[in-house]
């Protein structure tokens, strides 16, 4: 485990009872797949400021490449009150990523 993003992914997984947030593909009720959402970034503070780390997207992309994981979705969120990167992974890919980081 080398980067602070990798440590954050694993620590947040371990600190939550069931890991990162689970969701399904609600568009197809006959073929529900479980996905995990990993969202890393910042929201506006009480002074109206948002800390923006423009390297997070690239770091997450590098981590996925390092462990040969293809994201189901990877997007930069740039809103008035939030700056973040959201990664969506199918459950199996999520488990592979977390286990790969832990064993590294």
N, C-alpha and C positions, 0 to 999 in steps of 0.2 A: 504494500500500500504506500504510494509515494505522495500523491498530491493531497492538498487539504480538501478538495472536492471528493476524492475517494474516501477519505476519513469521515467526512460529513455524511456521505451516502450510507456508509456502514453504521456509524454511530446512531444516526436517525432511525435506521432499520432496527437496530438492537434496542433502542430506547422505547420504541412503540411496541405495544402488545402484539400487533399483527404486521409490523413493518410499515412501509410507506402506504399511502392511500390506495385502496382498491376501487376499481370502477368496472363497468361492463360496456359492451357496445350495444347500447339500448336501441339502436336503429333496427336491429334484427332480433326480435324476441325468440325466434326459433333456433338461433345459433349464438347463444350468449357466450362470449369469451371474457375471461377476467384479465384486466390490465392493471398495471401499477402506474401511478403518477408520482414522479419525483420532480419537485419544483424547488429551485434554488435561486434566491434573490433577496430583494429588500422591498419593503413598503415605505410609504411616506412617514416620517417621524413627526413629532409634535411641533417642530419648527417649519414644517412644510418641505423638508428636504428629503431627497431619495439618494441613498448611496448607490452609485452605479458602477458595477464591475463589468466592463465590456469584454473581459477575457473569459467569462464563465462559459459561454456557448462553445468556444473553441476548446476549452479544457474538457468539457463533457464529451465533445466530439472525439477528442484524442483518447479519452478513457474508453469509449465505446470501440474505437479502432484497435486499441491495445488488447482488448479482450474479445475482439472479433464479434461484436454484438451489433446487429442492425436495429436501429430504433423503429418503432412503429410510428412515432412522431417525435420530433425535436423542434421546438420553436422558441424564439425570443419573444418575450412579453414586454412591451414598452407602452405603458399606460400612464395616465396622469398621476396615479397614486402608487404605482408598482413598476419595478424593473426586475425581471426574473427570466430564467430559462426553465421551460417545462419539457420533461422527458416522459414519454408514454411507452411502456414496454409490456408485451404480453407476459403473463405470469411466469412462464418457463424461462423467457429471456431475463426477466428480473431476477429470478433465483440464480441463474447462471452468472449474472453480473455480480451480485452480492457475494456468492461463493467464490468466484474468481478473485475478487478484490481481497476477501478475507484470507485466501490461501497464498496470496502473493507476498 
